[in-house]
């Protein structure tokens, strides 16, 4: 079979009849050459590109980390970032101390306005609380970027994990409860407080799951593209100081945005005053613990 410059014919598996298994016929050759690595649950061309990009980035960082660099240069930023991240002995010595400041900030929250202000700070440093903001290509105007809001705030993969009544979902929720207890113990939360905190986290995340769209709805690009004016955002969820929130995350003077899940933003707005501030603070503490877990010292990871 001839090889076309735009399509690698070796990716086919011509031993399979297309009418018997079109997917295997079209990609069987590639599958044979690219088995799923034991470290991954899936593997495709984008996963391969990601892996190769990470290898190249690591090589660059390691090379720069060994060089004498100019103070204030981009190379110094890369070197400092890499060396700080690779300093495992310092990580072990610090334990959970790096979280002390953000826990103190959470403790000072007294109002919904304070909680939204903290949410903005959390989004800037990468913690997944309530919704998620991002800037990306406008799906209906490819020559411009748009500011997006998308549902977030859950720890389990999606709403079904919290809401489905089948036995497997119940097993996963029980395992998640055990995970919450383990991680809160690592975070040195007093033992007597942990059961109550777990129930609060489950209650809030289940409430967020109920206002989240389903995986099937996620597949409909028409439903996900909701262009709103900034004025509509403020009118739809007036209890949130959107101007201050956007300013806090560094987004200024936007006239419109794309809201992936309008009912989620409306639902969060309705939920904010219904949940006590103390419960929101508990939820915030958990999300910080969860998002910071990848930097957990080995003394915790091996327990």
N, C-alpha and C positions, 0 to 999 in steps of 0.2 A: 504494500500500500504506500503511495507516495507521501512524502512529508511536506506539508504546507508550511510556509514561513510564518503564518499567523496562527497555526494550530499544530501542536505536537501530536502527531498521530500515534506515537508510542504510548500516549496516555489511554488509548482505547484498549479494550480486551476483546479482540475479534474472535476469540474462542467461544464467546457468548453471543447468542442470537439476540439482537435488539428487541425483538418481539417477546422474548422470554424474560429479559431483565435489562431494560434500557439504561438504568443507572450504572449497573456493572459493566455493560458494554461501553458506555461513554467514559467511565472513569476507572475501570478495573486495572488498567495498566499503571495508572498513577498510584492507586492503592497498593499495588504490589511493591512499587519502588519506595513508598512512603508509609510504612506501618506506623500506627499510633505509638508514640513513645510511652514507656511505662509510667512516666511522670504526668501524663496528660490524659484527659477523658475524651478529647477529640483532637483531630489534626487535619489541617487544610492548608491551602496556599498562604492565607493570611497569617495563620499560626507560624508557618515556616518563615515568612518574612519578619514577623515579630521576633522570633528566636534569633535570626541572623542579625537583625538590627541591634538587639541587646548584646550580642557577642561583640559587634563592632564598637558600640558605646562603651562596653567594659574595657576593651583594648585601648580606646582613647583615654579613658579615665585613669587606667593603670599607668599608661605612658606619662601622662601629665603629672600624676602624683609623685613620680620619681624625679621630676625636673625641678630646677631652680626657676621660679617664675617671678614675673614683675608684680610688685604690690599693686593691688587695685585692678589688675587685668582680669579678663575673662578666664584665663588659665588658672589664676589664683582661686577664683570662685569654684571652678571644677575640681581643683586639687583639694580645697578645704572641704567641699561637699563630700567628695569620695572618701577622704581620710576620716572624716567624722562619722560617716556611715559604716566604715569598716573597723572602727575602734571597738572591738567586742569586749575588751577588758573594761573599758569605761562604761559600756552599756551594763555589764554585770555589776559594777560598783554602784551605779546610779539606781538600779532597780526601777521602781515606779516614781522616783523623785521628779523626773521631767513632767509628770502630769500634775504635780502639786499646784502650780500656778493656775492652770486651767480649771482645776477643781475649786480653787479659791474663787475664781471668777464666777463659776456656776453658783457657788454658795451665796454670792451677793445678789443674785436675781430675786427681785421682789414683785415684779409685775409682768404682764404679757409683753409690754413694750421692751422690758429688759430681756425677756426670753428671745424675742425677735432680734434684738441687738446681738445677743450671744449667738444666735443662729447664723447671722451674717459673719461673725468672727469664725465660727466653726466652718462655714463654707470656704472662707479664705484659706484656712489651714488644712482643708481636706477631710473634714468630718461629715459623715452622711446623716444629716438631721432634717426631718420634714421633706422639703422639696430639694431639687438639685438645680443650680444655675449653670449654664454654659453658653459659650459663643460658638456658633458653627454656621456652615453654609445655609442660606435660606433655600429651602427645598423648592420654592417656586420662583426664585430669582437668583440663579446660580452665580451671578457676578457680585453678590454682596453677602456679607455675613449678617446674622441675626442673633439677638439675645433670646435664649430659650429658658423656659421653666419646665421641669419634668418631675413627675412623682418620684419620691424616694422615701427614706426614713425607716425602711424595714431592714431587719438583719437577715432573716431567711430569704431565699431567692425571690419569691413573689407571694401574692395574696393567697393563693391556693394552699400554701403550707400552713397558714393560720386558720383557714376556714373549712377545708374539706373534712368530712366526717369519717372517711374510710380509715381502716386500721393502720395502714402505712403512715398516713398523715398524723395520726395520734401518736404513733411510735416516734416520728420525727419531732413532734412538739415536746414529747417527754425527754428526748435526748437533748433538745434545745434548752429545756429547763435545767437539766443537769449541767449543761455547758455554762449557762448563766451563773449558776452557783459556783462553779469552778473558777470562772474568770473574776467574779466579784471577790472571791477569797484571795486570789492572786493580787487583786487591787487593794488588799488590806482593809476591806470594809468589815466592820464589826459583825461577827457571826450572827448575832441576834437580829441584825437589821436586814440580812440578806433575803430571807423568805418574803418579807413584805415588799422589798425592792423588786424581786422577781415578778411578783404578781402585778405590780405597777407597770413594769416594762411590757409584760405580756398583754395587759389591758390596753395600753396605748398603741402598741404595734398592731394588735388585732383591730383596733378602731381605724388605724391608718390603712390596714389591709382592706377593710370594708369599703373605703372610699377610693381604692385603687382600681384601675381598669384591669381586665383579664389579659392573659397572654394572647388570646385570640384577637382581642381589640388592639393589642400592640401591633398586630400584623397589618392593620388597615391604615395606610399612610394618609388617607383622606381624613380619618378621624383624629389623627395626631397633629395635623396642621391646622392650628387655630390662631390666625393673626389677630392680635388685639392691639388696640391703641393703649398707651400708658394710662390714659384716662379711664378706659374700660377696666383695666386691672385694678385701679384704685376704687372704682365704683363697685366692682364685683366683690372685692375683699377690703372694705374700708377700715376694718379693725387692725389692719397691718399697715404700718408706715412704710410704704414701698419706696418712697423717695429717699428716706433715711437708709433703708436696707440696701438699695442699689448704690447709694453713695458709700456705704460702709464696705461694700465688696469691690468698689472701684469702678462702677458703671455709672456714667453720668450722661444726662441729656439725651436719653433714648425717647423716640416718639412712638415706637411700636415694638412688639416682641411676639414670639411664638410660644403659645401655651400648649404643651402636648396633651395634658389632661385637665380640661377646665373643671370637671366635677371634683377632681382632687384638690385643686386650689380652693374651690368653694367649700369643700368638706373640711379642709384644714382650718379655714377661717371660722367655720362654725364650731369646730372642736376646741380651738384655743381657749375660749372663755369657760368651756364646760369642764376642763381638766384643771385641777388645782395647780398652783405654781409649784408647790412642793413635789407633786407628781411629775411635772415637766422637768424639774431639776433632776429627779431620779432618772428619767429617760435620757436626759442630756449626759449625765454621768456614765450611763451604760454605753451610749454611742461613742463617747470618748474612749472608754476602756476597750470596746470592740475594735474601733478603727486603729487604736494604737497597739493592738495585740501582735502585729507583725514585728514589732520591736521588742517583744517580751524577752527578758533575760532567760537564759537557758535553765536557771534554777526553777523558773516557773513552768517552762515548757516541758520539763522532764518529770514533773510531779504527776 
